[in-house]
Amino acid sequence: MKHMLAASAGEVVACLIRVPSEVVKQRAQVSASTRTFQIFSNILYEEGIQGLYRGYKSTVLREVDLPLQSPPL
C-alpha cells in the first residue's frame, strides 16, 4: 500500500511538468507558429499560468488511478 501511495504522489509531481509540456505541444500542433517558445509565451501572456495547467486535474485523476489499479510486482 505504501508503494502504491508513493507512486501516486510521484505521478502528481510528474504532472507538474508533463501537463504544461502537453499543452504547449497540443497548441503547436494546431498553431500557425512553429516556434515553441513563442507558443509558450503566448499562452502565458493571454491566459496566465492557469493556461499552462489547463487539464491538470483530469490528468492527475487519470494518472493517480493507475498505480492503485496495478499493484507493484
All heavy atoms as TSV, in Angstrom:
chain	resi	resn	atom	element	x	y	z
A	1	MET	N	N	0.826	-1.198	0.000
A	1	MET	CA	C	0.000	0.000	0.000
A	1	MET	C	C	0.868	1.259	0.000
A	1	MET	O	O	0.560	2.222	-0.676
A	1	MET	CB	C	-0.943	-0.047	1.206
A	1	MET	CG	C	-1.896	1.091	1.254
A	1	MET	SD	S	-3.024	0.985	-0.138
A	1	MET	CE	C	-4.225	2.141	0.309
A	2	LYS	N	N	1.965	1.203	0.765
A	2	LYS	CA	C	2.856	2.352	0.855
A	2	LYS	C	C	3.462	2.676	-0.517
A	2	LYS	O	O	3.583	3.834	-0.897
A	2	LYS	CB	C	3.964	2.067	1.871
A	2	LYS	CG	C	4.845	3.240	2.117
A	2	LYS	CD	C	5.946	3.064	3.166
A	2	LYS	CE	C	6.134	1.713	3.745
A	2	LYS	NZ	N	7.279	1.632	4.650
A	3	HIS	N	N	3.824	1.629	-1.269
A	3	HIS	CA	C	4.418	1.831	-2.593
A	3	HIS	C	C	3.400	2.401	-3.580
A	3	HIS	O	O	3.748	3.222	-4.431
A	3	HIS	CB	C	4.981	0.514	-3.130
A	3	HIS	CG	C	6.110	-0.014	-2.329
A	3	HIS	ND1	N	7.347	0.610	-2.284
A	3	HIS	CD2	C	6.206	-1.086	-1.513
A	3	HIS	CE1	C	8.145	-0.070	-1.489
A	3	HIS	NE2	N	7.479	-1.109	-1.004
A	4	MET	N	N	2.155	1.968	-3.461
A	4	MET	CA	C	1.121	2.486	-4.361
A	4	MET	C	C	0.869	3.975	-4.095
A	4	MET	O	O	0.708	4.754	-5.029
A	4	MET	CB	C	-0.171	1.684	-4.200
A	4	MET	CG	C	-0.083	0.302	-4.810
A	4	MET	SD	S	-1.643	-0.559	-4.800
A	4	MET	CE	C	-1.625	-1.277	-3.169
A	5	LEU	N	N	0.853	4.356	-2.826
A	5	LEU	CA	C	0.664	5.772	-2.486
A	5	LEU	C	C	1.861	6.609	-2.925
A	5	LEU	O	O	1.705	7.735	-3.407
A	5	LEU	CB	C	0.415	5.928	-0.989
A	5	LEU	CG	C	-0.910	5.364	-0.484
A	5	LEU	CD1	C	-0.998	5.482	1.030
A	5	LEU	CD2	C	-2.076	6.063	-1.144
A	6	ALA	N	N	3.062	6.058	-2.778
A	6	ALA	CA	C	4.259	6.771	-3.216
A	6	ALA	C	C	4.253	6.952	-4.735
A	6	ALA	O	O	4.616	8.021	-5.245
A	6	ALA	CB	C	5.518	6.025	-2.787
A	7	ALA	N	N	3.823	5.926	-5.452
A	7	ALA	CA	C	3.740	6.022	-6.912
A	7	ALA	C	C	2.706	7.070	-7.324
A	7	ALA	O	O	2.922	7.838	-8.272
A	7	ALA	CB	C	3.399	4.665	-7.508
A	8	SER	N	N	1.597	7.111	-6.616
A	8	SER	CA	C	0.571	8.105	-6.917
A	8	SER	C	C	1.075	9.516	-6.648
A	8	SER	O	O	0.824	10.436	-7.433
A	8	SER	CB	C	-0.693	7.837	-6.102
A	8	SER	OG	O	-1.281	6.620	-6.507
A	9	ALA	N	N	1.788	9.694	-5.542
A	9	ALA	CA	C	2.357	11.007	-5.227
A	9	ALA	C	C	3.387	11.407	-6.286
A	9	ALA	O	O	3.459	12.576	-6.689
A	9	ALA	CB	C	3.000	10.992	-3.840
A	10	GLY	N	N	4.156	10.454	-6.755
A	10	GLY	CA	C	5.117	10.723	-7.813
A	10	GLY	C	C	4.443	11.160	-9.097
A	10	GLY	O	O	4.946	12.026	-9.816
A	11	GLU	N	N	3.300	10.566	-9.401
A	11	GLU	CA	C	2.549	10.949	-10.598
A	11	GLU	C	C	2.020	12.381	-10.485
A	11	GLU	O	O	2.009	13.115	-11.472
A	11	GLU	CB	C	1.393	9.987	-10.846
A	11	GLU	CG	C	1.823	8.622	-11.311
A	11	GLU	CD	C	2.469	8.630	-12.675
A	11	GLU	OE1	O	2.257	9.576	-13.452
A	11	GLU	OE2	O	3.204	7.682	-12.972
A	12	VAL	N	N	1.589	12.774	-9.297
A	12	VAL	CA	C	1.102	14.148	-9.094
A	12	VAL	C	C	2.231	15.141	-9.375
A	12	VAL	O	O	2.031	16.143	-10.066
A	12	VAL	CB	C	0.544	14.333	-7.667
A	12	VAL	CG1	C	0.278	15.799	-7.365
A	12	VAL	CG2	C	-0.717	13.513	-7.484
A	13	VAL	N	N	3.422	14.855	-8.872
A	13	VAL	CA	C	4.567	15.741	-9.093
A	13	VAL	C	C	4.987	15.717	-10.565
A	13	VAL	O	O	5.290	16.762	-11.140
A	13	VAL	CB	C	5.743	15.348	-8.169
A	13	VAL	CG1	C	6.989	16.146	-8.489
A	13	VAL	CG2	C	5.347	15.538	-6.713
A	14	ALA	N	N	4.979	14.558	-11.180
A	14	ALA	CA	C	5.360	14.449	-12.592
A	14	ALA	C	C	4.408	15.248	-13.479
A	14	ALA	O	O	4.822	15.811	-14.498
A	14	ALA	CB	C	5.386	12.988	-13.019
A	15	CYS	N	N	3.151	15.312	-13.095
A	15	CYS	CA	C	2.168	16.063	-13.874
A	15	CYS	C	C	2.439	17.565	-13.845
A	15	CYS	O	O	2.002	18.279	-14.744
A	15	CYS	CB	C	0.748	15.768	-13.381
A	15	CYS	SG	S	0.135	14.167	-13.936
A	16	LEU	N	N	3.160	18.036	-12.842
A	16	LEU	CA	C	3.525	19.456	-12.803
A	16	LEU	C	C	4.400	19.827	-13.995
A	16	LEU	O	O	4.391	20.971	-14.446
A	16	LEU	CB	C	4.255	19.785	-11.497
A	16	LEU	CG	C	3.412	19.744	-10.232
A	16	LEU	CD1	C	4.300	19.913	-9.007
A	16	LEU	CD2	C	2.329	20.802	-10.275
A	17	ILE	N	N	5.157	18.873	-14.509
A	17	ILE	CA	C	5.991	19.091	-15.687
A	17	ILE	C	C	5.280	18.634	-16.950
A	17	ILE	O	O	5.308	19.299	-17.986
A	17	ILE	CB	C	7.332	18.334	-15.544
A	17	ILE	CG1	C	8.081	18.769	-14.296
A	17	ILE	CG2	C	8.181	18.488	-16.800
A	17	ILE	CD1	C	8.468	20.214	-14.264
A	18	ARG	N	N	4.632	17.493	-16.867
A	18	ARG	CA	C	4.028	16.872	-18.044
A	18	ARG	C	C	2.889	17.701	-18.636
A	18	ARG	O	O	2.788	17.847	-19.862
A	18	ARG	CB	C	3.514	15.478	-17.682
A	18	ARG	CG	C	3.070	14.670	-18.877
A	18	ARG	CD	C	2.591	13.278	-18.496
A	18	ARG	NE	N	3.576	12.563	-17.703
A	18	ARG	CZ	C	3.293	11.899	-16.594
A	18	ARG	NH1	N	2.058	11.850	-16.134
A	18	ARG	NH2	N	4.234	11.267	-15.934
A	19	VAL	N	N	2.024	18.251	-17.798
A	19	VAL	CA	C	0.840	18.956	-18.296
A	19	VAL	C	C	1.210	20.220	-19.079
A	19	VAL	O	O	0.718	20.400	-20.197
A	19	VAL	CB	C	-0.157	19.246	-17.154
A	19	VAL	CG1	C	-1.258	20.181	-17.605
A	19	VAL	CG2	C	-0.749	17.943	-16.643
A	20	PRO	N	N	2.073	21.111	-18.565
A	20	PRO	CA	C	2.423	22.279	-19.380
A	20	PRO	C	C	3.085	21.905	-20.704
A	20	PRO	O	O	2.823	22.519	-21.734
A	20	PRO	CB	C	3.380	23.077	-18.498
A	20	PRO	CG	C	3.042	22.666	-17.112
A	20	PRO	CD	C	2.634	21.226	-17.210
A	21	SER	N	N	3.921	20.880	-20.683
A	21	SER	CA	C	4.563	20.484	-21.942
A	21	SER	C	C	3.547	19.919	-22.922
A	21	SER	O	O	3.650	20.135	-24.133
A	21	SER	CB	C	5.698	19.492	-21.692
A	21	SER	OG	O	5.210	18.289	-21.152
A	22	GLU	N	N	2.550	19.207	-22.429
A	22	GLU	CA	C	1.484	18.698	-23.290
A	22	GLU	C	C	0.636	19.832	-23.857
A	22	GLU	O	O	0.243	19.791	-25.020
A	22	GLU	CB	C	0.591	17.720	-22.526
A	22	GLU	CG	C	1.180	16.352	-22.341
A	22	GLU	CD	C	1.302	15.592	-23.645
A	22	GLU	OE1	O	0.367	15.626	-24.468
A	22	GLU	OE2	O	2.356	14.977	-23.847
A	23	VAL	N	N	0.354	20.841	-23.044
A	23	VAL	CA	C	-0.441	21.982	-23.511
A	23	VAL	C	C	0.302	22.695	-24.633
A	23	VAL	O	O	-0.284	22.995	-25.685
A	23	VAL	CB	C	-0.760	22.954	-22.351
A	23	VAL	CG1	C	-1.328	24.262	-22.871
A	23	VAL	CG2	C	-1.724	22.309	-21.370
A	24	VAL	N	N	1.597	22.938	-24.450
A	24	VAL	CA	C	2.385	23.609	-25.486
A	24	VAL	C	C	2.441	22.736	-26.741
A	24	VAL	O	O	2.289	23.234	-27.862
A	24	VAL	CB	C	3.803	23.950	-24.969
A	24	VAL	CG1	C	4.688	24.455	-26.091
A	24	VAL	CG2	C	3.725	24.969	-23.848
A	25	LYS	N	N	2.632	21.436	-26.565
A	25	LYS	CA	C	2.700	20.534	-27.715
A	25	LYS	C	C	1.389	20.526	-28.495
A	25	LYS	O	O	1.385	20.594	-29.725
A	25	LYS	CB	C	3.023	19.114	-27.254
A	25	LYS	CG	C	3.146	18.122	-28.408
A	25	LYS	CD	C	3.322	16.716	-27.916
A	25	LYS	CE	C	1.947	16.192	-27.566
A	25	LYS	NZ	N	1.887	14.782	-27.307
A	26	GLN	N	N	0.274	20.471	-27.784
A	26	GLN	CA	C	-1.028	20.453	-28.457
A	26	GLN	C	C	-1.295	21.765	-29.186
A	26	GLN	O	O	-1.817	21.775	-30.305
A	26	GLN	CB	C	-2.135	20.171	-27.452
A	26	GLN	CG	C	-2.109	18.759	-26.924
A	26	GLN	CD	C	-3.023	18.563	-25.738
A	26	GLN	OE1	O	-3.752	19.459	-25.336
A	26	GLN	NE2	N	-2.974	17.369	-25.160
A	27	ARG	N	N	-0.917	22.870	-28.571
A	27	ARG	CA	C	-1.100	24.166	-29.240
A	27	ARG	C	C	-0.204	24.266	-30.464
A	27	ARG	O	O	-0.577	24.865	-31.464
A	27	ARG	CB	C	-0.795	25.312	-28.283
A	27	ARG	CG	C	-1.644	25.346	-27.041
A	27	ARG	CD	C	-3.012	25.957	-27.285
A	27	ARG	NE	N	-3.826	25.879	-26.091
A	27	ARG	CZ	C	-3.913	26.836	-25.182
A	27	ARG	NH1	N	-3.243	27.952	-25.326
A	27	ARG	NH2	N	-4.693	26.677	-24.127
A	28	ALA	N	N	0.982	23.695	-30.388
A	28	ALA	CA	C	1.906	23.735	-31.528
A	28	ALA	C	C	1.349	22.933	-32.707
A	28	ALA	O	O	1.586	23.289	-33.858
A	28	ALA	CB	C	3.272	23.194	-31.122
A	29	GLN	N	N	0.612	21.884	-32.416
A	29	GLN	CA	C	0.062	21.049	-33.480
A	29	GLN	C	C	-1.021	21.765	-34.278
A	29	GLN	O	O	-1.228	21.459	-35.444
A	29	GLN	CB	C	-0.487	19.748	-32.904
A	29	GLN	CG	C	0.599	18.824	-32.408
A	29	GLN	CD	C	0.047	17.600	-31.686
A	29	GLN	OE1	O	-1.111	17.563	-31.305
A	29	GLN	NE2	N	0.892	16.604	-31.504
A	30	VAL	N	N	-1.709	22.707	-33.650
A	30	VAL	CA	C	-2.797	23.407	-34.344
A	30	VAL	C	C	-2.467	24.870	-34.640
A	30	VAL	O	O	-3.285	25.577	-35.204
A	30	VAL	CB	C	-4.120	23.328	-33.543
A	30	VAL	CG1	C	-4.572	21.900	-33.413
A	30	VAL	CG2	C	-3.978	23.975	-32.188
A	31	SER	N	N	-1.277	25.305	-34.268
A	31	SER	CA	C	-0.902	26.707	-34.425
A	31	SER	C	C	-0.176	26.944	-35.747
A	31	SER	O	O	0.485	26.057	-36.283
A	31	SER	CB	C	0.011	27.115	-33.271
A	31	SER	OG	O	0.491	28.416	-33.456
A	32	ALA	N	N	-0.296	28.160	-36.236
A	32	ALA	CA	C	0.434	28.555	-37.438
A	32	ALA	C	C	1.914	28.775	-37.112
A	32	ALA	O	O	2.770	28.629	-37.969
A	32	ALA	CB	C	-0.165	29.823	-38.023
A	33	SER	N	N	2.198	29.101	-35.865
A	33	SER	CA	C	3.578	29.325	-35.445
A	33	SER	C	C	4.268	27.993	-35.196
A	33	SER	O	O	3.667	27.049	-34.693
A	33	SER	CB	C	3.600	30.152	-34.157
A	33	SER	OG	O	4.919	30.239	-33.669
A	34	THR	N	N	5.528	27.928	-35.554
A	34	THR	CA	C	6.280	26.694	-35.329
A	34	THR	C	C	7.301	26.848	-34.212
A	34	THR	O	O	7.990	25.900	-33.885
A	34	THR	CB	C	7.023	26.268	-36.615
A	34	THR	OG1	O	7.880	27.330	-37.014
A	34	THR	CG2	C	6.038	25.939	-37.711
A	35	ARG	N	N	7.366	28.028	-33.624
A	35	ARG	CA	C	8.343	28.281	-32.565
A	35	ARG	C	C	7.728	27.955	-31.211
A	35	ARG	O	O	6.756	28.567	-30.786
A	35	ARG	CB	C	8.802	29.727	-32.616
A	35	ARG	CG	C	9.511	30.033	-33.945
A	35	ARG	CD	C	10.080	31.410	-33.986
A	35	ARG	NE	N	11.051	31.562	-32.908
A	35	ARG	CZ	C	11.249	32.703	-32.272
A	35	ARG	NH1	N	10.556	33.771	-32.606
A	35	ARG	NH2	N	12.140	32.777	-31.315
A	36	THR	N	N	8.313	27.000	-30.536
A	36	THR	CA	C	7.797	26.536	-29.247
A	36	THR	C	C	7.797	27.650	-28.210
A	36	THR	O	O	6.829	27.811	-27.463
A	36	THR	CB	C	8.630	25.347	-28.740
A	36	THR	OG1	O	8.616	24.328	-29.734
A	36	THR	CG2	C	8.068	24.794	-27.453
A	37	PHE	N	N	8.878	28.413	-28.151
A	37	PHE	CA	C	8.961	29.486	-27.160
A	37	PHE	C	C	7.896	30.546	-27.406
A	37	PHE	O	O	7.340	31.101	-26.470
A	37	PHE	CB	C	10.356	30.118	-27.138
A	37	PHE	CG	C	10.509	31.131	-26.051
A	37	PHE	CD1	C	10.635	30.728	-24.727
A	37	PHE	CD2	C	10.492	32.485	-26.325
A	37	PHE	CE1	C	10.759	31.651	-23.707
A	37	PHE	CE2	C	10.606	33.419	-25.321
A	37	PHE	CZ	C	10.746	33.000	-24.005
A	38	GLN	N	N	7.603	30.826	-28.662
A	38	GLN	CA	C	6.567	31.801	-28.994
A	38	GLN	C	C	5.194	31.299	-28.536
A	38	GLN	O	O	4.391	32.062	-28.007
A	38	GLN	CB	C	6.553	32.072	-30.491
A	38	GLN	CG	C	5.576	33.137	-30.910
A	38	GLN	CD	C	5.627	33.388	-32.412
A	38	GLN	OE1	O	6.285	32.663	-33.153
A	38	GLN	NE2	N	4.929	34.402	-32.851
A	39	ILE	N	N	4.927	30.030	-28.732
A	39	ILE	CA	C	3.661	29.444	-28.285
A	39	ILE	C	C	3.572	29.490	-26.760
A	39	ILE	O	O	2.549	29.869	-26.194
A	39	ILE	CB	C	3.520	28.001	-28.814
A	39	ILE	CG1	C	3.405	28.027	-30.339
A	39	ILE	CG2	C	2.328	27.303	-28.189
A	39	ILE	CD1	C	3.563	26.688	-30.994
A	40	PHE	N	N	4.662	29.118	-26.087
A	40	PHE	CA	C	4.727	29.158	-24.627
A	40	PHE	C	C	4.472	30.574	-24.111
A	40	PHE	O	O	3.659	30.788	-23.205
A	40	PHE	CB	C	6.098	28.645	-24.178
A	40	PHE	CG	C	6.336	28.721	-22.702
A	40	PHE	CD1	C	5.791	27.775	-21.855
A	40	PHE	CD2	C	7.114	29.729	-22.163
A	40	PHE	CE1	C	6.014	27.842	-20.488
A	40	PHE	CE2	C	7.338	29.806	-20.801
A	40	PHE	CZ	C	6.787	28.855	-19.966
A	41	SER	N	N	5.141	31.552	-24.707
A	41	SER	CA	C	4.981	32.951	-24.294
A	41	SER	C	C	3.561	33.446	-24.540
A	41	SER	O	O	3.005	34.182	-23.721
A	41	SER	CB	C	5.966	33.842	-25.045
A	41	SER	OG	O	7.275	33.473	-24.754
A	42	ASN	N	N	2.990	33.044	-25.651
A	42	ASN	CA	C	1.634	33.452	-25.990
A	42	ASN	C	C	0.622	32.905	-24.974
A	42	ASN	O	O	-0.301	33.610	-24.568
A	42	ASN	CB	C	1.290	32.981	-27.407
A	42	ASN	CG	C	0.063	33.645	-27.947
A	42	ASN	OD1	O	-0.264	34.760	-27.567
A	42	ASN	ND2	N	-0.640	32.956	-28.820
A	43	ILE	N	N	0.805	31.673	-24.556
A	43	ILE	CA	C	-0.085	31.090	-23.547
A	43	ILE	C	C	0.018	31.876	-22.246
A	43	ILE	O	O	-0.991	32.228	-21.635
A	43	ILE	CB	C	0.239	29.601	-23.303
A	43	ILE	CG1	C	-0.083	28.769	-24.545
A	43	ILE	CG2	C	-0.541	29.064	-22.103
A	43	ILE	CD1	C	0.426	27.348	-24.479
A	44	LEU	N	N	1.255	32.160	-21.816
A	44	LEU	CA	C	1.445	32.920	-20.573
A	44	LEU	C	C	0.847	34.316	-20.669
A	44	LEU	O	O	0.226	34.804	-19.719
A	44	LEU	CB	C	2.924	33.017	-20.218
A	44	LEU	CG	C	3.546	31.782	-19.606
A	44	LEU	CD1	C	5.032	32.016	-19.353
A	44	LEU	CD2	C	2.855	31.399	-18.325
A	45	TYR	N	N	1.010	34.972	-21.802
A	45	TYR	CA	C	0.518	36.344	-21.975
A	45	TYR	C	C	-1.010	36.380	-21.994
A	45	TYR	O	O	-1.624	37.228	-21.354
A	45	TYR	CB	C	1.085	36.940	-23.255
A	45	TYR	CG	C	0.607	38.343	-23.522
A	45	TYR	CD1	C	1.101	39.416	-22.793
A	45	TYR	CD2	C	-0.353	38.599	-24.492
A	45	TYR	CE1	C	0.664	40.705	-23.022
A	45	TYR	CE2	C	-0.804	39.886	-24.742
A	45	TYR	CZ	C	-0.297	40.932	-24.004
A	45	TYR	OH	O	-0.733	42.205	-24.225
A	46	GLU	N	N	-1.625	35.464	-22.740
A	46	GLU	CA	C	-3.074	35.509	-22.921
A	46	GLU	C	C	-3.863	34.857	-21.780
A	46	GLU	O	O	-4.942	35.307	-21.438
A	46	GLU	CB	C	-3.457	34.840	-24.240
A	46	GLU	CG	C	-3.021	35.622	-25.446
A	46	GLU	CD	C	-3.426	34.965	-26.754
A	46	GLU	OE1	O	-4.089	33.902	-26.717
A	46	GLU	OE2	O	-3.083	35.524	-27.807
A	47	GLU	N	N	-3.319	33.777	-21.201
A	47	GLU	CA	C	-4.085	33.013	-20.213
A	47	GLU	C	C	-3.443	32.958	-18.838
A	47	GLU	O	O	-4.060	32.474	-17.888
A	47	GLU	CB	C	-4.291	31.579	-20.721
A	47	GLU	CG	C	-4.991	31.510	-22.064
A	47	GLU	CD	C	-5.060	30.101	-22.592
A	47	GLU	OE1	O	-5.404	29.198	-21.803
A	47	GLU	OE2	O	-4.768	29.910	-23.779
A	48	GLY	N	N	-2.207	33.379	-18.745
A	48	GLY	CA	C	-1.505	33.306	-17.470
A	48	GLY	C	C	-1.033	31.887	-17.186
A	48	GLY	O	O	-1.117	30.992	-18.029
A	49	ILE	N	N	-0.549	31.682	-15.985
A	49	ILE	CA	C	-0.029	30.364	-15.601
A	49	ILE	C	C	-1.126	29.299	-15.623
A	49	ILE	O	O	-0.861	28.119	-15.858
A	49	ILE	CB	C	0.674	30.439	-14.218
A	49	ILE	CG1	C	1.533	29.208	-13.964
A	49	ILE	CG2	C	-0.313	30.619	-13.097
A	49	ILE	CD1	C	2.826	29.226	-14.711
A	50	GLN	N	N	-2.384	29.729	-15.418
A	50	GLN	CA	C	-3.501	28.781	-15.452
A	50	GLN	C	C	-3.636	28.143	-16.827
A	50	GLN	O	O	-4.069	26.996	-16.937
A	50	GLN	CB	C	-4.824	29.464	-15.086
A	50	GLN	CG	C	-4.870	30.008	-13.685
A	50	GLN	CD	C	-4.346	31.446	-13.608
A	50	GLN	OE1	O	-3.922	32.028	-14.607
A	50	GLN	NE2	N	-4.346	32.003	-12.417
A	51	GLY	N	N	-3.274	28.873	-17.865
A	51	GLY	CA	C	-3.357	28.334	-19.215
A	51	GLY	C	C	-2.426	27.155	-19.432
A	51	GLY	O	O	-2.739	26.237	-20.190
A	52	LEU	N	N	-1.278	27.181	-18.766
A	52	LEU	CA	C	-0.336	26.071	-18.900
A	52	LEU	C	C	-0.826	24.818	-18.175
A	52	LEU	O	O	-0.431	23.710	-18.518
A	52	LEU	CB	C	1.035	26.462	-18.356
A	52	LEU	CG	C	1.823	27.450	-19.188
A	52	LEU	CD1	C	3.091	27.855	-18.457
A	52	LEU	CD2	C	2.150	26.866	-20.545
A	53	TYR	N	N	-1.659	25.001	-17.175
A	53	TYR	CA	C	-2.130	23.864	-16.387
A	53	TYR	C	C	-3.576	23.499	-16.705
A	53	TYR	O	O	-4.258	22.869	-15.902
A	53	TYR	CB	C	-1.943	24.139	-14.891
A	53	TYR	CG	C	-0.487	24.044	-14.520
A	53	TYR	CD1	C	0.315	25.168	-14.472
A	53	TYR	CD2	C	0.092	22.811	-14.279
A	53	TYR	CE1	C	1.660	25.074	-14.175
A	53	TYR	CE2	C	1.429	22.705	-13.975
A	53	TYR	CZ	C	2.210	23.835	-13.923
A	53	TYR	OH	O	3.545	23.724	-13.631
A	54	ARG	N	N	-4.017	23.875	-17.901
A	54	ARG	CA	C	-5.361	23.503	-18.344
A	54	ARG	C	C	-5.400	21.980	-18.478
A	54	ARG	O	O	-4.573	21.381	-19.140
A	54	ARG	CB	C	-5.657	24.152	-19.687
A	54	ARG	CG	C	-7.057	23.964	-20.155
A	54	ARG	CD	C	-7.312	24.812	-21.362
A	54	ARG	NE	N	-7.067	26.236	-21.105
A	54	ARG	CZ	C	-7.999	27.079	-20.654
A	54	ARG	NH1	N	-9.202	26.649	-20.418
A	54	ARG	NH2	N	-7.705	28.346	-20.454
A	55	GLY	N	N	-6.338	21.358	-17.814
A	55	GLY	CA	C	-6.455	19.901	-17.854
A	55	GLY	C	C	-5.643	19.186	-16.783
A	55	GLY	O	O	-5.553	17.962	-16.786
A	56	TYR	N	N	-5.046	19.939	-15.854
A	56	TYR	CA	C	-4.211	19.319	-14.812
A	56	TYR	C	C	-5.006	18.350	-13.945
A	56	TYR	O	O	-4.569	17.230	-13.698
A	56	TYR	CB	C	-3.564	20.402	-13.949
A	56	TYR	CG	C	-2.705	19.851	-12.841
A	56	TYR	CD1	C	-1.430	19.376	-13.103
A	56	TYR	CD2	C	-3.166	19.789	-11.530
A	56	TYR	CE1	C	-0.632	18.861	-12.106
A	56	TYR	CE2	C	-2.372	19.289	-10.515
A	56	TYR	CZ	C	-1.112	18.826	-10.806
A	56	TYR	OH	O	-0.320	18.304	-9.817
A	57	LYS	N	N	-6.186	18.777	-13.512
A	57	LYS	CA	C	-6.972	17.929	-12.598
A	57	LYS	C	C	-7.352	16.610	-13.248
A	57	LYS	O	O	-7.219	15.547	-12.631
A	57	LYS	CB	C	-8.225	18.666	-12.144
A	57	LYS	CG	C	-7.949	19.821	-11.227
A	57	LYS	CD	C	-9.230	20.535	-10.870
A	57	LYS	CE	C	-8.943	21.802	-10.102
A	57	LYS	NZ	N	-10.154	22.572	-9.852
A	58	SER	N	N	-7.825	16.665	-14.477
A	58	SER	CA	C	-8.238	15.418	-15.132
A	58	SER	C	C	-7.033	14.519	-15.412
A	58	SER	O	O	-7.134	13.288	-15.296
A	58	SER	CB	C	-8.998	15.708	-16.428
A	58	SER	OG	O	-8.202	16.443	-17.312
A	59	THR	N	N	-5.899	15.114	-15.733
A	59	THR	CA	C	-4.694	14.311	-15.965
A	59	THR	C	C	-4.236	13.656	-14.673
A	59	THR	O	O	-3.878	12.475	-14.665
A	59	THR	CB	C	-3.564	15.186	-16.544
A	59	THR	OG1	O	-4.028	15.802	-17.746
A	59	THR	CG2	C	-2.335	14.365	-16.848
A	60	VAL	N	N	-4.240	14.402	-13.586
A	60	VAL	CA	C	-3.831	13.837	-12.293
A	60	VAL	C	C	-4.779	12.708	-11.877
A	60	VAL	O	O	-4.330	11.649	-11.438
A	60	VAL	CB	C	-3.761	14.930	-11.204
A	60	VAL	CG1	C	-3.673	14.320	-9.818
A	60	VAL	CG2	C	-2.572	15.830	-11.445
A	61	LEU	N	N	-6.067	12.909	-12.039
A	61	LEU	CA	C	-7.022	11.855	-11.669
A	61	LEU	C	C	-6.789	10.591	-12.486
A	61	LEU	O	O	-6.898	9.481	-11.967
A	61	LEU	CB	C	-8.452	12.349	-11.834
A	61	LEU	CG	C	-8.898	13.390	-10.816
A	61	LEU	CD1	C	-10.284	13.921	-11.168
A	61	LEU	CD2	C	-8.892	12.811	-9.410
A	62	ARG	N	N	-6.452	10.760	-13.758
A	62	ARG	CA	C	-6.182	9.597	-14.598
A	62	ARG	C	C	-4.887	8.907	-14.181
A	62	ARG	O	O	-4.828	7.683	-14.068
A	62	ARG	CB	C	-6.086	10.031	-16.061
A	62	ARG	CG	C	-5.825	8.871	-17.005
A	62	ARG	CD	C	-5.526	9.341	-18.392
A	62	ARG	NE	N	-4.192	9.952	-18.387
A	62	ARG	CZ	C	-3.785	10.843	-19.266
A	62	ARG	NH1	N	-4.596	11.273	-20.206
A	62	ARG	NH2	N	-2.574	11.334	-19.201
A	63	GLU	N	N	-3.839	9.692	-13.932
A	63	GLU	CA	C	-2.527	9.130	-13.624
A	63	GLU	C	C	-2.449	8.533	-12.215
A	63	GLU	O	O	-1.760	7.546	-12.007
A	63	GLU	CB	C	-1.443	10.192	-13.799
A	63	GLU	CG	C	-1.301	10.700	-15.212
A	63	GLU	CD	C	-0.845	9.637	-16.181
A	63	GLU	OE1	O	-0.065	8.744	-15.778
A	63	GLU	OE2	O	-1.254	9.698	-17.349
A	64	VAL	N	N	-3.127	9.134	-11.256
A	64	VAL	CA	C	-3.080	8.639	-9.874
A	64	VAL	C	C	-3.791	7.301	-9.759
A	64	VAL	O	O	-3.393	6.442	-8.978
A	64	VAL	CB	C	-3.701	9.682	-8.911
A	64	VAL	CG1	C	-3.972	9.098	-7.551
A	64	VAL	CG2	C	-2.764	10.865	-8.776
A	65	ASP	N	N	-4.785	7.104	-10.573
A	65	ASP	CA	C	-5.570	5.879	-10.505
A	65	ASP	C	C	-4.790	4.654	-10.994
A	65	ASP	O	O	-4.992	3.552	-10.498
A	65	ASP	CB	C	-6.850	6.052	-11.328
A	65	ASP	CG	C	-7.818	4.921	-11.126
A	65	ASP	OD1	O	-7.981	4.498	-9.967
A	65	ASP	OD2	O	-8.393	4.458	-12.124
A	66	LEU	N	N	-3.884	4.828	-11.926
A	66	LEU	CA	C	-3.165	3.685	-12.496
A	66	LEU	C	C	-2.332	2.901	-11.482
A	66	LEU	O	O	-2.414	1.673	-11.446
A	66	LEU	CB	C	-2.309	4.144	-13.679
A	66	LEU	CG	C	-3.090	4.583	-14.905
A	66	LEU	CD1	C	-2.145	5.124	-15.971
A	66	LEU	CD2	C	-3.923	3.453	-15.457
A	67	PRO	N	N	-1.511	3.549	-10.643
A	67	PRO	CA	C	-0.744	2.756	-9.657
A	67	PRO	C	C	-1.648	2.046	-8.646
A	67	PRO	O	O	-1.276	1.006	-8.105
A	67	PRO	CB	C	0.124	3.789	-8.952
A	67	PRO	CG	C	0.209	4.943	-9.866
A	67	PRO	CD	C	-1.088	4.943	-10.630
A	68	LEU	N	N	-2.824	2.585	-8.393
A	68	LEU	CA	C	-3.716	1.944	-7.432
A	68	LEU	C	C	-4.394	0.708	-8.036
A	68	LEU	O	O	-4.771	-0.212	-7.319
A	68	LEU	CB	C	-4.773	2.933	-6.957
A	68	LEU	CG	C	-4.223	4.171	-6.226
A	68	LEU	CD1	C	-5.351	5.127	-5.882
A	68	LEU	CD2	C	-3.467	3.765	-4.988
A	69	GLN	N	N	-4.532	0.685	-9.366
A	69	GLN	CA	C	-5.173	-0.453	-10.021
A	69	GLN	C	C	-4.212	-1.624	-10.211
A	69	GLN	O	O	-4.625	-2.760	-10.199
A	69	GLN	CB	C	-5.705	-0.041	-11.398
A	69	GLN	CG	C	-6.902	0.851	-11.329
A	69	GLN	CD	C	-7.359	1.240	-12.708
A	69	GLN	OE1	O	-6.906	0.717	-13.715
A	69	GLN	NE2	N	-8.286	2.192	-12.766
A	70	SER	N	N	-2.946	-1.323	-10.437
A	70	SER	CA	C	-1.984	-2.394	-10.680
A	70	SER	C	C	-0.946	-2.406	-9.560
A	70	SER	O	O	-0.078	-1.539	-9.493
A	70	SER	CB	C	-1.298	-2.184	-12.023
A	70	SER	OG	O	-0.706	-0.919	-12.081
A	71	PRO	N	N	-1.028	-3.359	-8.669
A	71	PRO	CA	C	-0.100	-3.408	-7.540
A	71	PRO	C	C	1.319	-3.652	-8.034
A	71	PRO	O	O	1.537	-4.283	-9.071
A	71	PRO	CB	C	-0.594	-4.584	-6.700
A	71	PRO	CG	C	-1.476	-5.366	-7.596
A	71	PRO	CD	C	-1.982	-4.447	-8.647
A	72	PRO	N	N	2.319	-3.144	-7.286
A	72	PRO	CA	C	3.713	-3.335	-7.688
A	72	PRO	C	C	4.108	-4.808	-7.642
A	72	PRO	O	O	3.581	-5.594	-6.843
A	72	PRO	CB	C	4.506	-2.523	-6.668
A	72	PRO	CG	C	3.588	-2.296	-5.530
A	72	PRO	CD	C	2.198	-2.397	-6.054
A	73	LEU	N	N	5.037	-5.167	-8.491
A	73	LEU	CA	C	5.497	-6.561	-8.548
A	73	LEU	C	C	6.589	-6.838	-7.569
A	73	LEU	O	O	7.375	-6.109	-7.200
A	73	LEU	CB	C	5.964	-6.889	-9.970
A	73	LEU	CG	C	4.893	-6.729	-11.031
A	73	LEU	CD1	C	5.521	-6.943	-12.405
A	73	LEU	CD2	C	3.784	-7.726	-10.814
